[in-house]
Amino acid sequence: MRSLALLLVGWLAAFGVGEEAKVLKINVRRGIIEESDLQKRDTLNSTLRNRIGLYTIDIGIGNPPQRISALIDTGSSDALINTNVSQLCEQPSRPCAPSGTYNANASSTSQYINSLFNISYVDGSGAGGDFVADDVRISGKQVTGVQLGVAYKSSSPQSVLGIGLPSNEALAARGRRNGGDKNAEYVNLPAKMVQDGVIGSNSYSLWLNDIDSPEGSILFGGIDTARFQEPLVSMPMQKVDGRFSEFFITMTGLQLDNSSLASNLRLAVLLDSGSTFTYLPDKVAQSVYSSLNARFDTKSGAAFVPCSLASQSQSLRFDFTSPASVTVPVRELVIPPEKLSAKPVSFGDGVPACYLGIMPTSGSGGGAGSTTASVLGDTFLRSAYVVYDLEGHTIALANTVYNATGTDIKEIPSNGKIPGVVEARDPVRATTGLPGQRSGAAAGGTVASPFAAVVLGVVVSVMICWS
């Protein structure tokens, strides 16, 4: 009888019966930074790049837990946590109150590490202060001794939870640039979750849902096959200066329905959930504007289309190494101003104008080229299901299933293959768009003529009216 019981236990273990999958699902909420929290500006150029449309998760830091609503950011690797005694957060308007603040002295488990925390983001915001270690509660699980950057100086009221690769941590990156400690990496949150046994692999999948949905989800350590359309195609990340530091993959083409806008590209693009918009090389963006009859306004640094475009059935297809592609319905790119906490906008003839969720990398469109990275931000990511494998240095892409209600969660094994994944055939290596490479002109490929309807950087017979 005992041998039969042991045989049964072995059989159950072999098939994973009774074993709890080491995954952690967290709902992400879509929100905006209210206008009262932003500096008043005559133009929107800076605020558009300042993560106005953002996705946040709730975490508790310390003991007892202090609630923080943090921007979930795949484009950075440090946790920037605003403190209650920073110059910004102590202002009479209390701009940090909606997202919460952290007081290390009020936690029984906080441990001071050093005062070397200093980070800058490409949108111009940044912070500085102390590194501390403290416990983090996330979706009912506790992760011990997580290294956090406590921002005593900050330019944004929003805390940021960077979940990128350790080599992109600010201290390590700064050390490589300035000849300091080139190995100053630490175990950030995703890796610490593996160490503590919360998840089985340093990986996660992101599902943001459609433009009208108030929330999506991030699944640490696994995938949810009910939320994407097969195939799920994996491809290698692209190295930056010889190392895997950011989530760059290679984009090979762009189509509007059956019309090619750019082909034979070998363009590095960054997958960044902390970016509201998608940024493409100027001439590629121009081709999109021409095809959609968009108007680029140099004052605001944004492209506009009639809001009625959201009712059209057109789609943009982003191509990567075959057979990977993601189709983005144009309606997902048409953003009403109120979704960005912006004032109503109209064309000169009174037709309501909406933002188009694609921007030129130069920010103005006037240059022939730029070293600014191309970014696939939230306007792309809402149409994609993205799996980030930080151990295997691969990205897997599939088309999303909007408003999925079912669930079918599968664990990604440590150092193992993503379940059901199809590997890209002959992965294309990026030859342009990586930091230090030019990303303008044709981005190494062929771009359709962009000048049929609009010249980027010059508004032709169009007046943008701000209400």
KOLMARTI-607264 format. One record per residue (C-alpha): x, y, z. Coordinates in steps of 0.1 Angstrom, whole numbers, padded with zeros to 4 digits, always signed. Layout:
! residues N
XYZ ...
//
This chain:
! residues 467
+0000+0000+0000 +0029+0023+0009 +0045+0017-0025 +0012+0024-0043 +0009+0057-0024 +0045+0067-0034 +0038+0058-0070 +0006+0079-0070 +0025+0109-0055 +0052+0105-0081 +0026+0104-0109 +0009+0135-0096 +0042+0154-0094 +0052+0143-0129 +0021+0159-0143 +0022+0190-0120 -0010+0181-0103 -0014+0198-0069 +0016+0221-0075 +0009+0258-0074 +0023+0276-0104 +0048+0303-0094 +0032+0332-0112 +0019+0365-0099 -0009+0383-0117 -0013+0420-0110 -0040+0443-0124 -0026+0475-0139 -0048+0506-0140 -0049+0532-0167 -0049+0568-0155 -0037+0603-0161 -0017+0629-0142 -0043+0656-0135 -0037+0690-0151 -0034+0705-0116 -0004+0683-0110 +0014+0696-0141 +0033+0728-0146 +0013+0752-0168 +0027+0754-0203 +0019+0772-0235 +0026+0741-0255 +0020+0704-0249 +0053+0692-0262 +0069+0685-0228 +0038+0671-0211 +0031+0647-0240 +0065+0631-0233 +0059+0632-0195 +0038+0599-0192 +0004+0616-0190 -0014+0585-0200 +0001+0559-0176 -0004+0524-0162 +0000+0520-0125 -0001+0492-0099 -0006+0494-0061 +0022+0482-0038 +0028+0484-0001 +0063+0494+0011 +0077+0487+0046 +0061+0476+0078 +0035+0486+0084 +0029+0488+0046 +0027+0523+0031 +0005+0524-0001 +0022+0536-0033 +0006+0538-0067 +0036+0534-0091 +0039+0537-0128 +0049+0503-0142 +0078+0509-0165 +0096+0484-0187 +0118+0512-0200 +0137+0516-0168 +0151+0493-0141 +0150+0512-0108 +0122+0518-0084 +0118+0556-0079 +0097+0562-0048 +0086+0597-0038 +0091+0605-0001 +0068+0626+0020 +0095+0651+0029 +0108+0659-0006 +0106+0695-0018 +0081+0686-0045 +0058+0666-0022 +0058+0691+0006 +0043+0718-0017 +0010+0732-0004 -0009+0716-0033 +0004+0682-0022 +0010+0669-0057 +0022+0635-0046 -0008+0627-0024 -0028+0609-0051 -0001+0583-0058 +0012+0581-0022 +0045+0587-0005 +0070+0567+0015 +0086+0575+0048 +0116+0552+0055 +0117+0563+0092 +0081+0550+0096 +0091+0515+0086 +0105+0489+0110 +0122+0470+0081 +0139+0498+0061 +0176+0497+0058 +0197+0526+0045 +0222+0515+0017 +0238+0547+0003 +0230+0582-0011 +0239+0574-0047 +0204+0573-0062 +0202+0595-0092 +0182+0589-0123 +0171+0608-0154 +0145+0598-0180 +0144+0606-0217 +0114+0629-0211 +0135+0652-0190 +0122+0642-0156 +0144+0627-0130 +0151+0622-0093 +0178+0618-0067 +0181+0607-0031 +0190+0575-0011 +0190+0538-0019 +0172+0519+0008 +0161+0482+0012 +0126+0474+0024 +0099+0449+0021 +0074+0453-0007 +0039+0438-0007 +0026+0432-0042 -0007+0415-0051 -0008+0397-0017 +0028+0385-0018 +0057+0399+0002 +0091+0404-0013 +0118+0411+0012 +0146+0436+0011 +0139+0452-0022 +0163+0479-0032 +0144+0512-0038 +0155+0547-0048 +0139+0571-0024 +0135+0605-0041 +0142+0634-0019 +0146+0655-0051 +0121+0648-0078 +0105+0665-0108 +0074+0643-0110 +0048+0635-0084 +0045+0600-0098 +0065+0571-0083 +0080+0547-0109 +0084+0510-0107 +0111+0501-0132 +0111+0464-0141 +0138+0463-0168 +0171+0446-0170 +0196+0451-0142 +0222+0464-0166 +0200+0494-0173 +0199+0504-0136 +0209+0541-0133 +0239+0535-0111 +0253+0507-0134 +0247+0527-0166 +0263+0558-0151 +0293+0538-0140 +0299+0525-0175 +0296+0560-0190 +0318+0578-0165 +0345+0552-0158 +0331+0543-0124 +0319+0509-0111 +0309+0491-0142 +0294+0462-0121 +0272+0483-0099 +0241+0463-0107 +0218+0451-0079 +0189+0426-0077 +0159+0446-0087 +0122+0437-0081 +0116+0410-0108 +0149+0392-0099 +0142+0395-0062 +0107+0379-0067 +0125+0349-0082 +0150+0348-0052 +0121+0349-0027 +0103+0321-0046 +0073+0343-0055 +0078+0335-0092 +0097+0307-0110 +0115+0327-0137 +0126+0363-0143 +0100+0370-0169 +0066+0386-0173 +0039+0392-0199 +0020+0425-0204 -0016+0428-0216 -0029+0464-0216 -0063+0458-0233 -0078+0484-0256 -0078+0522-0255 -0112+0524-0237 -0104+0499-0210 -0095+0512-0176 -0072+0484-0168 -0051+0455-0180 -0027+0431-0163 +0009+0421-0159 +0017+0384-0152 +0050+0378-0136 +0065+0344-0143 +0040+0333-0168 +0017+0338-0198 -0021+0338-0202 -0029+0321-0235 -0065+0334-0234 -0053+0369-0239 -0035+0366-0272 -0039+0352-0307 -0014+0326-0319 +0013+0325-0330 +0033+0338-0301 +0067+0345-0318 +0099+0349-0299 +0129+0369-0311 +0162+0379-0295 +0167+0413-0278 +0193+0435-0294 +0224+0443-0275 +0235+0479-0267 +0272+0484-0265 +0278+0446-0263 +0253+0439-0235 +0216+0433-0230 +0204+0464-0212 +0171+0475-0228 +0142+0458-0245 +0152+0466-0281 +0140+0443-0309 +0142+0447-0347 +0113+0462-0367 +0114+0453-0404 +0084+0470-0419 +0051+0490-0416 +0019+0487-0436 -0014+0505-0437 -0039+0479-0447 -0023+0465-0479 -0001+0496-0486 +0035+0495-0476 +0047+0526-0457 +0082+0513-0449 +0099+0480-0459 +0133+0463-0455 +0139+0481-0423 +0165+0468-0398 +0153+0493-0371 +0159+0488-0334 +0127+0497-0315 +0123+0499-0277 +0093+0483-0260 +0084+0508-0233 +0052+0507-0212 +0062+0540-0196 +0058+0559-0229 +0023+0571-0238 +0031+0575-0275 +0049+0555-0302 +0079+0572-0317 +0091+0564-0352 +0119+0578-0374 +0108+0611-0390 +0103+0598-0425 +0083+0567-0413 +0061+0590-0392 +0057+0613-0422 +0044+0584-0443 +0019+0575-0416 +0007+0612-0414 +0004+0614-0452 -0016+0582-0454 -0040+0592-0426 -0042+0628-0436 -0028+0638-0402 -0016+0673-0395 +0016+0679-0374 +0015+0710-0353 +0050+0724-0345 +0038+0745-0315 +0024+0715-0296 +0048+0689-0311 +0019+0666-0318 +0000+0652-0348 -0037+0656-0351 -0065+0638-0370 -0102+0643-0371 -0117+0624-0342 -0140+0607-0366 -0110+0586-0378 -0117+0564-0348 -0148+0550-0366 -0127+0538-0396 -0116+0502-0401 -0080+0508-0412 -0051+0491-0395 -0014+0496-0392 +0007+0464-0393 +0041+0464-0376 +0064+0438-0390 +0093+0421-0372 +0113+0390-0380 +0090+0366-0398 +0065+0354-0388 +0061+0381-0361 +0037+0410-0367 +0013+0431-0347 -0018+0447-0362 -0029+0480-0346 -0063+0493-0355 -0062+0530-0363 -0090+0535-0338 -0064+0525-0311 -0042+0554-0322 -0069+0582-0321 -0067+0597-0287 -0093+0623-0275 -0077+0652-0256 -0096+0644-0224 -0078+0611-0222 -0046+0631-0218 -0060+0657-0194 -0056+0682-0223 -0079+0710-0235 -0103+0704-0264 -0087+0709-0298 -0102+0716-0332 -0091+0723-0368 -0097+0758-0383 -0130+0747-0397 -0143+0736-0363 -0139+0699-0368 -0129+0683-0335 -0093+0671-0335 -0078+0642-0317 -0041+0633-0311 -0026+0606-0332 -0006+0582-0311 +0025+0582-0334 +0052+0609-0330 +0085+0616-0349 +0116+0607-0330 +0131+0641-0335 +0101+0657-0317 +0097+0683-0344 +0101+0664-0376 +0124+0690-0391 +0157+0671-0389 +0170+0647-0415 +0179+0622-0388 +0182+0617-0351 +0200+0595-0326 +0168+0594-0305 +0155+0559-0301 +0124+0547-0318 +0099+0536-0291 +0069+0513-0292 +0048+0528-0264 +0014+0523-0251 -0004+0532-0284 +0013+0501-0298 +0014+0479-0267 -0024+0480-0263 -0027+0459-0295 +0001+0435-0286 +0007+0407-0261 +0043+0410-0250 +0064+0385-0231 +0096+0397-0216 +0121+0369-0208 +0148+0386-0188 +0168+0354-0183 +0168+0342-0219 +0170+0378-0233 +0141+0372-0257 +0109+0390-0264 +0078+0372-0276 +0050+0390-0295 +0015+0382-0304 -0017+0401-0314 -0038+0408-0283 -0073+0395-0276 -0092+0427-0266 -0115+0425-0236 -0107+0388-0229 -0127+0375-0200 -0113+0339-0198 -0079+0329-0185 -0055+0301-0191 -0023+0308-0172 +0009+0288-0179 +0041+0291-0159 +0074+0300-0177 +0100+0276-0163 +0133+0290-0152 +0158+0291-0180 +0132+0273-0201 +0111+0279-0232 +0080+0300-0232 +0051+0276-0235 +0038+0273-0270 +0062+0299-0284 +0073+0299-0321 +0109+0310-0327 +0114+0337-0353 +0131+0324-0385 +0166+0339-0391 +0163+0368-0367 +0171+0401-0383 +0198+0421-0365 +0192+0458-0361 +0217+0481-0380 +0201+0514-0371 +0182+0529-0342 +0203+0516-0313 +0219+0542-0290 +0247+0557-0309 +0232+0548-0343 +0213+0571-0365 +0175+0564-0366 +0164+0589-0391 +0160+0590-0429 +0148+0556-0442 +0160+0538-0411 +0180+0515-0433 +0151+0506-0456 +0126+0519-0480 +0099+0545-0470 +0069+0555-0491 +0069+0591-0502 +0054+0611-0473 +0046+0644-0491 +0014+0636-0508 -0007+0655-0483 +0014+0670-0456 +0050+0683-0449 +0061+0673-0415 +0070+0702-0393 +0050+0727-0414 +0012+0729-0410 -0002+0734-0445 -0035+0754-0446 -0044+0741-0412 -0051+0760-0380 -0052+0742-0347 -0075+0759-0322 -0072+0754-0285 -0104+0758-0265 
//
